[in-house]
Amino acid sequence: MDVQRKPLITQNGSRLPQPQSQSKLKPPTSFKRPRSPDEVSACKRSRRDTSTSSSNETLNSSTVSISITSSKQCLSSSVPKLRNSKSTSTLRPSVLKQPSTSKTKSTATVKPISRQAPVSNKTTSGNVSRAVESTGVEPTTSNSTAKPTAAGGNRKRPTWDLKGRLQDMEELLRSQDVHSQTLATQLTDYNQRIAYLESQKNQLSDVVSQKEQQTSDASKQITNLRNQLKNAEDEFNSMKRKYQQELDDLNFANTSLKRQREALEGDILALQQETSGLKSTMSQLTSAQAGLNAELESTKLLLDQSVKDGKDKDAEIQQLKKDILAHLATIDENNAKLREHETERRKLHNSIQELKGNIRVFCRVRPLIGDETLGNDGSLQHMSFPDIEGKILELEKIGDVSLNESTISAARRANNKYEFNFDKVFQPTSTQAEVFEEISQLIQSALDGYNVCIFAYGQTGSGKTYTMEGPNTGDPETIGMIPRAVMQIFDTIRGLEDNGWQYQFEASFLEIYNETIRDLLGNLKEEVKHEIKLAGQGNNEVVVTNLTVVPVTTEKQIHALLKTAAQNRAVAETKCNERSSRSHSVFRLKITGSNEFTGEKCQDLKESCRSILEQDHVYPDSSGTLNLVDLAGSERLKESGSEGQRLKETQNINKSLSNLGIVILALANKDSHIPYRNSKLTYLLQNSLGGNSKTLMFVNVSPKEDNFQETLNSLRFATKVNQCNIGTATKKIK
Ligand SMILES: Nc1ncnc2c1ncn2[C@@H]1O[C@H](COP(=O)(O)OP(=O)(O)OP(=O)(O)O)[C@@H](O)[C@H]1O
């Protein structure tokens, strides 16, 4: 039985200790070499034969011989192999010689034998010699097995030498007996050895069982340990995961805390800076406080002084209050007087205006412009302004131009000189401001409740539009009479508001072209028909149907309306050439005012013709209308040669302008019938051409000598108007 056991190896590769040392369990090496099946069977047979021969002494020699021979063969086949083997224990004869005592069974007895190994061949051979000596039999080998047969005599006995041969056989038999004894001894040894080994085997089997049990226990233990290990690993892993999670959480918390710490550090820094700033402010405030304290002390002293003074002043104030009350009473008294004086001033102003005449004519000569100045130093050869007061214009015909006698009757002088007297003559150098200054009193009359009508009459290109509206250059110096009148009205009412006057304004702007009224503030695309009607209380207020009338409260609004009207006229002009020259434009501003202190009101009393000088004036109501009219070109338009639209245009212009003259003359002659309705223009202006109205006519003339005849015609027409006294402006008493 192989007692060598594999070492117990744990899963981690460590060796578990063997229950006994290998050396103790190692069987004698002489038993290790396995025999071949032939050898085993031969030996078995030999033993059986030997046993048989030894037990049966009756064996015959041949049988013994064969048995010995076979045993010898068996040995001879074994010995050479043993000799060749390096295993000393197998070959050592001493092993064979060992007594089969009980001691040989103990392991301790075996060990010394084992310790003798290795044994050299020399030793082996020595032992063999000693075996020969003890037995007296020479060791045999397989080769020498035949030799004993020959040893009896290498020389072969003759067949007939039976005695010799018998001796040889006996000799051989003796030697074989000796050998047999030796072998028997050896066999006994072997048996003892086998028994010993059997007991060893049993012991080892027990050990093996124990070891197996131990192994099983160890395996179970290992399994348990593995399970524990696995559990521990699982637990470890779960703990690891848990701790990892906790670690992550802690890391996250740590990062958050770091951020918070950084933020707090930033806050701390800011607070530190703020604190240092506050400290410095505090120190400044402290020093300032010290200064203030000092100042306070001095102020307290001053205050004490002031309190003393205050008491004195209180007495003074009481006295002053009394004085103020007395003054206020005086002021009220004076204001009442002022209002009375204002009313008186109005009366006087309008009386003066009436004394000046209700129709006044201003002549304006425009300067030469553009190409007209070529070859001319700006002086006018055919015109002169002889008087210092600026009321006379002299017109002189240069050259042999024959004048129509009928046109020069009124103003003819010797040497073709014509002198014209007007309320004012403005030379070409006169500015817009100078011109307006002369008409500003009329604007005041409109605020006082009078109807005011300002015309611009003259031939085309004589400067009517320039005078009334001004050039569209944006230059405040050149703005015309209409914007200046608006400006003055709003400037004036701002001052009158303090005296209790409140005003409302309504503006409209229309043109009369070809005896058709067109709304310049309305929608041009709409073809709206406009008619003139008398409406209102007593049917004495002239109104235009479908006309845009805009309530205005500011100067700016009126300027916007004027701009709209100019744009609409420009559009109309593109449709009809020179339309502006061939139409009358009328800007109307209706002014209504009342005085909350005096109860005065503006009222337009058209039907009344009584002079304000003849009345005890009471102003229950007051409203006036300012009419600013830019008339169509007054040049003599020849009807012959004109046809169609142009002829109609010409006829309408001639008609309306001549009718204007007729109406003015009729008013001057105090005719019973005033032909207002003969033209749209006079019908529209009927309340501004008589009664309580005040009329101003600008006669604009061209400085060009070429326009001499037309200039003469215009001046004559204006002279005729200027000579009219068309009644006095009045206010109705209620
Ligand atoms: N006092 C002035 N100073 C400078 N330029 C003037 C003056 N009066 C008129 N003009 C210029 O003369 C030209 C003709 O004037 P404006 O158009 O006012 O004439 P008008 O009589 O209105 O003509 P129309 O009948 O064709 O409308 C314009 O270029 C204008 O700027």
The ligand as a Tripos MOL2 file, in Angstrom:
@<TRIPOS>MOLECULE
LIG
   31    33     1     0     0
SMALL
NO_CHARGES

@<TRIPOS>ATOM
      1 N1        -41.2950  141.5740  -48.6480 N.pl3     1 LIG1
      2 C1        -40.6510  140.5840  -49.3260 C.ar      1 LIG1
      3 N2        -39.3830  140.3740  -49.0850 N.ar      1 LIG1
      4 C2        -38.7250  139.4130  -49.7920 C.ar      1 LIG1
      5 N3        -39.2990  138.6270  -50.7360 N.ar      1 LIG1
      6 C3        -40.5600  138.8240  -51.0110 C.ar      1 LIG1
      7 C4        -41.3270  139.7980  -50.3240 C.ar      1 LIG1
      8 N4        -42.5820  139.7830  -50.8200 N.ar      1 LIG1
      9 C5        -42.6110  138.8100  -51.7460 C.ar      1 LIG1
     10 N5        -41.4170  138.2340  -51.8710 N.ar      1 LIG1
     11 C6        -41.0490  137.1660  -52.7730 C.3       1 LIG1
     12 O1        -41.6720  137.4190  -54.0020 O.3       1 LIG1
     13 C7        -42.1770  136.2730  -54.5880 C.3       1 LIG1
     14 C8        -43.6600  136.3790  -54.8500 C.3       1 LIG1
     15 O2        -44.2990  136.5600  -53.6150 O.3       1 LIG1
     16 P1        -45.6880  135.8720  -53.2870 P.3       1 LIG1
     17 O3        -45.7140  134.4720  -53.7280 O.co2     1 LIG1
     18 O4        -45.9520  136.1300  -51.8700 O.co2     1 LIG1
     19 O5        -46.6390  136.6510  -54.2380 O.3       1 LIG1
     20 P2        -48.2270  136.4430  -54.3360 P.3       1 LIG1
     21 O6        -48.7830  137.7810  -54.5640 O.co2     1 LIG1
     22 O7        -48.7150  135.7150  -53.1640 O.co2     1 LIG1
     23 O8        -48.3600  135.5620  -55.6380 O.3       1 LIG1
     24 P3        -49.5900  134.6360  -56.0090 P.3       1 LIG1
     25 O9        -50.7650  135.4990  -56.2470 O.co2     1 LIG1
     26 O10       -49.0910  133.9130  -57.2000 O.co2     1 LIG1
     27 O11       -49.7730  133.7500  -54.8160 O.co2     1 LIG1
     28 C9        -41.8790  135.1850  -53.6480 C.3       1 LIG1
     29 O12       -40.6760  134.5480  -54.0460 O.3       1 LIG1
     30 C10       -41.6350  135.8580  -52.3540 C.3       1 LIG1
     31 O13       -40.7240  135.1620  -51.5360 O.3       1 LIG1
@<TRIPOS>BOND
     1     1     2 1
     2     2     3 ar
     3     2     7 ar
     4     3     4 ar
     5     4     5 ar
     6     5     6 ar
     7     6     7 ar
     8     6    10 ar
     9     7     8 ar
    10     8     9 ar
    11     9    10 ar
    12    10    11 1
    13    11    12 1
    14    11    30 1
    15    12    13 1
    16    13    14 1
    17    13    28 1
    18    14    15 1
    19    15    16 1
    20    16    17 2
    21    16    18 1
    22    16    19 1
    23    19    20 1
    24    20    21 2
    25    20    22 1
    26    20    23 1
    27    23    24 1
    28    24    25 2
    29    24    26 1
    30    24    27 1
    31    28    29 1
    32    28    30 1
    33    30    31 1
@<TRIPOS>SUBSTRUCTURE
     1 LIG1         1 GROUP 0 **** ****
